[in-house]
Amino acid sequence: MARVGSARLHIARHWRSRHWAGPLAWRHAAGHARGAVVCNCAARCRPRQYRHHRQPVADCANCVCAAGRARSAYNAAAANCGVTRVLNIAHRGARSLAPENTLAAARMARHAGADMWELDVAVSADGALFVMHDDSLQRTTNAAQRFPDRAPWTFSGFTLAELEQLDYGSWFSESDPFGEAAAGNITPAAMAAFRGEPLLTLRAALHFTRRHAWQVNVEIKRLPAPLENFPVAAAVVAMVDELGMAEQVVVSSFVFENLRAVHALNRTIRLAALTGLVETEPQLPDLPLFGVNPHYVGLTDGAVRGLRARELAVLPWTVNAEDEMQRLIDAGVSGVITDFPQRLQRLLGS
């Protein structure tokens, strides 16, 4: 059965023909791979079952996943093998140094030392998965100039071919949104090179992650009209499965139904519940979560301890000030999601 490129087309056709009036009849597929994390110390931990492992391991920073692709430091933390290393997670890539949700931002994040990058999934009018945060294309592309009669330029109204005509980098070159060029942290040549930055498809983002033995947090958002009922979680899982990347992907969402859909289709992909302000006992989905991604404001030491006591990774967003980064590190978070992975790396390396 041909798989390359077929999953998206099949899902898109099925959605259009059935109108997807309700959620998919998610089924528990038998025989999902449960690839193990194998450490040099001979400890063996299965994804999502790591909480049952209690053997202390001294050298888990050297562990590698059975598939040979996932990064050792992240797998050690995910397997809960006694490693206390704060993860550096680049929000939409290193978006303080390059246009967000582009391959340029991913490259800058790796260069800055990030353990993982975070991206947002969007869907074109013809069912293609690509990477974009805002519902509107206006802020981060030249859609208003290229298609002046298409306001408000909601991405769900554009085909993949139309999206590929846009410039995803000039806005950054022209606005220097985080002031890093003005501060001398981005060269004029680098800023000029961002002009004409192309669309990043989810497939290309995943290929980049796999090629560099990296990790990615894929956030699935609620889609705008007319794609509200498009089965985006199923489409993401199909692509991750096709590329054999379940060990390298965390899926996060504010929409817990998306997490349930992912879990029903693939129980190896790690899940993280996105939340706003965290109470001591936040409402979380009844799922075997890898972690919780709370907003950092008001995240207390007690809340962090409570979540860690439930054996959940705590990965707050979006933390850009160094004093807040340090406060959260001291509180015991598992990682920090930031627009400034370069700042966080300095703290973690000090």
Secondary structure, 3 states (H helix, E strand, C coil): CCCCCHHHHHHHHHHHHHCCCCCCCCCCCCCCCCCCEECCCCCEECCCCHHHCCCCCCCHHHCEECCCCCCHHHHHHHCCCCCCCCEEEEECCCCCCCCCCCHHHHHHHHHHCCCEEEEEEEECCCCCEEECCCCECCCCCCHHHHCCCCCCCEHHHCCHHHHCCCCCCHHHHHHCCCCCCCCCCCCHHHHHHCCCCCCCEHHHHHHHHHHCCCCEEEEECCCCCCCCCCCHHHHHHHHHHHHCCHHHEEEEECCHHHHHHHHHHCCCCEEEEEECCCCCCCCCCCCCCCEEEEECCCCCHHHHHHHHHCCCEECCECCCCHHHHHHHHHHCCCEEEECCHHHHHHHHHC
